[in-house]
Amino acid sequence: MGTTEALEQELKELIIDALALEDITPGEIDSEAALFVEGLGLDSIDALELAMALEERYEVKIGDDPEMNQRIFASVRNLAAFVEENRV
């Protein structure tokens, strides 16, 4: 498993833990599937909780730009790319 795949796995586990998704496993989350609306069906409250968990665990800063955040949170793969580029 490469670094990106390992990070994607970590992020899937973080999503499940941070959002208390008890009926889903990391293996069931597609790295390229949408996190919001379709896909996992997360909402804006979930986004805030997930952003806080990402900032705490990876020391990345999620800004207030809605368009940028929409791209960052589009999928696990996008989240992994953002964390890789921005972690301290």
Buried (B, 14 or more C-beta within 10 A) or exposed (E): EEEEEEBBBBBBEBBBEBBEBEEEEBEEBEBEBBBBEEBBEBEEEBBEBBBEBBEEBBEBEBEEEEEEBEEBBBBBBBBBBBBEEBEE
